Amino acid sequence: MEYKTKCLIIGSGVAGCTAGIYTGRANLNPIIICGEVGGQLATTSDVENYPGFLKINGVELTDKMLEQAKQCGANIIMDTIKQVDFSNRPFVAKSNSNTYIAETIIIATGAQAKWLGVKGEDVYKGYGVSACAVCDGNFYKDKIVAVVGGGNTAVTEALYLSTIAKKVYLIHRNNNFKAEKVLLEKLYKNEKIELKIPYSIDEILGDEDAIGKFVNAVNLKNTETNNLEKLELDGVFIAIGHKPCTDLFSGVLELNERGYIKTDHITKETNIKGIFACGDVQDEFHKQAIVACGTACVCALEVEKFLTNNS
């Protein structure tokens, strides 16, 4: 089937939904392509730092935003884009069964946290396993947590969590960290952080009660001796990096050395006029829902301006 629209939004996380709300209110009749509904936030059990909600489930928040976009005039289609042609305007995006022809495009495909792939990780995602200390750290006040990783992100998250948790283990498979020297100096001085090196997580353990699932320990493996050790704790933060969902745009749009879409600092427009990108697919630093929503709002406003000037 063929669809035509003034604005095609690829992605249905908080950025895609926000773009849909604003372009819908501008009477642009946008189409939102839903692949993985809700994006990264939908994997979070409770959200306490999104304005307007003291506490809300991540799935509930993204569902509300998607419904709001729909009420504002967005056409939501469950589909997965497999191919794009941005050589000429109108632009073309194709799935296995549909073709979308758009005057403008907003890319909001996000980024995926890199996971360990160990036993128990999928079982307890959102229930003691997290990829964002800023998002979920407050749930672990005066508790024992672990951070996994050896770069700037891991050390920064360990330092941040040390201001909240009773104790923080920093687990790294090597004896040497890749983090910057200034961060390592802070790390080594912090008495609440204990290094577990060279170790990797072999399994994440937990249990379930009337309230729900929860993590209570991890099995560690010494990467030099293969000896196993059980570590009792309340939460595990995976900080081994993110991968932007940009495979579809490789060789089509300009990406930076880490694969994120390059955009204008102010307008969020890509190197191709009429194509914009928002949220984690172009922001490799903040990884916050409110930031993704803000950049999506910018994209929507700029799309409206672009269409006015290029109709």
N, C-alpha and C positions, 0 to 999 in steps of 0.2 A: 504494500500500500504506500502511496505517496502523500506526504504531509508538507504543507507550506506554512511558514510562520515568519513574523518579523524578528522574533528572538527565540533561538533554541538554547536551552540550558541543559548541559550534560552533567548530571550529578544531582543527587537528591538528599544530600546531607544538609546541615544547617546553612551552608553557603548557598547551595542550589535552591533551597526553600526561600531564603531571604531574597535572592535574585528574582524568584518567581513572584513573591509578594509585591515587590516594587515595580517590576515590569508589568504585572497584571493590573496594578492600580493605575498604571500609565496607559491602559487600554492597548497594550501591544500584543495581547492574546498569546503569551509565551507557551512553549511546550517544554515541560520538564521530563527529561529521560531518566527514569528510575532503574538503576541497575541494582545496587545494594541499598535498599531503603534505609535512610537514616544516617548512613556513613559511620564514621568512627564513634560518634557520640552514642549511637544505638547499642554499643557494646559496654557502655557504662551503666552500672546499676543505679547509682544515685548521683545527682548533680546538685551542688549547693552554691555554686558561684556564678550561676546565670541570672542576670538581673530580672527581678520580678517574681522569682520563685525561691522561697526559703529552702525547699528541697523538692526535687522532682526526679522521677526515673528517666534515664536517657532516652529510652524508647518512647515514653509518653511525650517528652518534649519534642522530639523530632516528628512524631505523629501529629501533634498539635500544629507544628509549623507547616507540615505538608498540607494539612486540611485548610490552614489559613491561606496558603498559596492558591489552593483550589478555589476557595471562596472569593479570592481576589481576581480570578479569571484565568489562572494557569491551567493548561491541559496536561494532565499527568499521565504518562504512558510508561508501562512496565516494558523495558526493552534494554538491549545492550548494544551500544555502537561498536561496530567492528572495523569501520573504514571511514576515512574523511578525505574530502577534496577541498582544500582551501585556496586553490590556484586562482579561482575567479569568484566574484560575488554576483549572485547569491551563492552561498557556500552549501556544500553537500555533505551529509553524514548518512551512513548506511548501516543497518543491522542485517541480520540474516534474512529478515522478511520485510523490512520497511526502508523507505528512503525519505530523508528529511531535507527540505530545501529552506534555507534560512538567510534572511537579510543580515542578521548579526548572530553571534554565538557567544555565550558565556560558559566557560569551562570551570566546573566545580567538582572535579573528580576526586579531590582530596589526596591524602597520603596514608599509607598503611604502616602501622608500627611493625617492626621486625620482631618476630617472636622466636623463642628458643626451640620450639618443636619437641619439648620433652613431655613425658607422661604426666598427666594431671593439669597441664597448662590450660588446655581448652575447657576442661571441666570447671575450673575456678576463675576464668576470666570474668571480671566484674564482681567477683566474690572473694577477693583477696589477692587476685593477680591483676595488675594494672600496668599501663604504659605511660602514665602521666602523674607525677608526684604533685604538681600544682593542682590538678583536678581532684585527686583523691586523697591527698596526704592528710587532710583534716580529719578523716575517718579513723586515723591511727594515732590519735593523741594519747601519749603515755603508753604506747604499745611497742612491740618489737617488730621491726621490719627489715627487709633486705633489699638492696639495689643490685642489679646485675649489669655489669658493663665496665669498660675501662677508659672511656673517652670523656670529653668535657661534659656531655649530657649526664652520664652516670655519676660523676663526681659532684656536679652541680646539684643533682637530685638528692644525693646522699647528704650534702651539706644542708639543703633545704629541709629535708625530713628530720635532721638532727635537732631542728628548732621545735619540732612537734612531737616526735616519737621519744620513747624512753631510751631506746637503743637502736642503732642502725648497723647492719652488716653490709659491707661492700664486697660483693663476690666478683672476682675476675679470674679468668682462666690462665692468665699469664702473670709473671712476677713484676712486670713493668706496665705502667699506665701510659696511655696516649694523651692524657689530659695536659692542659697547659700548666706550666710550672707554678704560676700564682695560685691556681686552684689546688694543686697538690700540696703546696705549703699550708693552705688552710685545712686540707684534709688531714694531714699528718698531725696537726695541732689539736684536732677536734677529739676530745676524750669520749664522746658519745658514739663515735664511729669505730668499728672494729673491722679490720681488713681480713678477708678470707681469700688468700692467694697461695698457690695457684689452684683454684677450685672452679668447677662448673656444676650447675644443678643437674642432677640425674633424674629427679622426680619431685613433683610438688604434691604434698600430702594435705589432706583435709578431712572434714567430716560434715555432717548435716544434722541440724536440730529442728525444733518447731519453727524457728525464725527463718532458717535457710541454710545454704551452704557456707562454709568458711574454711580458710587455710589455717593449718596449725603447725606445719613443719615442712622442711625440704630435706631431701637426701642429697648430700654433696659428694662429688667425686674429685679426689686430688688428681690433677691432670698429669702429675709426674709419677705418682706411685699407684694410681687407680684405687687407693683406699677409700672406703665410703664412710661418711660421717652424717649423722642426723642432727639437724639444727631446728630447734623449736622457735616458732615465730608466728606473727599474726598477718603478715602481708608481704608480697613480693612485687617489686617494681622492676620491670624489664626496660632497660635503657641502652639498647644496642643499636638504636637508630631507626629511621623511618625511610620508606621508599615511596616517592611520589608516584601517583597513578598516571604516568605520562607515556607509557609505551605506545599508545595510540597516536601520539603526536610527535614521536621521534622522527626527525628528518622533515617534519612539516612546520613545526614552530621552533623558535629559538629557545633552547634549554640551557641552564647553567651546567657547570661541571658535575653537579650532583643530581642532575636530572629534573630539577624544578623549572617550571615555565618562567621565562624572563618577562616581566611586565614593566610598564612605565610606573614610576614611583607614585605618581599622583592619580592617573586615570585607570591604572590596572589593564591597559591595553597591551596586547602582545605585539610582536614585530609585524603582524598582519593587521591592517586597518579593518576595524569592524569585528575583531575577535578579541575577547577579553578573558581574563582568568582571575579567579578569586579563591580565597581560603587556602588550605594547606597545600594545594597543588602548586602554588606560587610563593607561599610563605613557609620557609623551612625553619624558622626560628621560634615562633610563638606557640603554635599548636593549641590555640584556645578557641572555643566556639564563638565567643563574643567578637574576637578579632576576625574570624572567618565571616561572620555576619556583616561586620563593618565593611570589609573589602567587597562583599557581594552587593551591598547597598551602593557603593561607589560604582561598581560595574553597571548596575541597572540604571543609575542616573546618567552615566556616560553613554550607555546604549541609546537612551532616549534622545540625548543631545546629538549623537552620531546620526541617528535616523532623521532627525529634523534637518541636519545640515547636508545629508546625502540621499534625500528622497528623490 
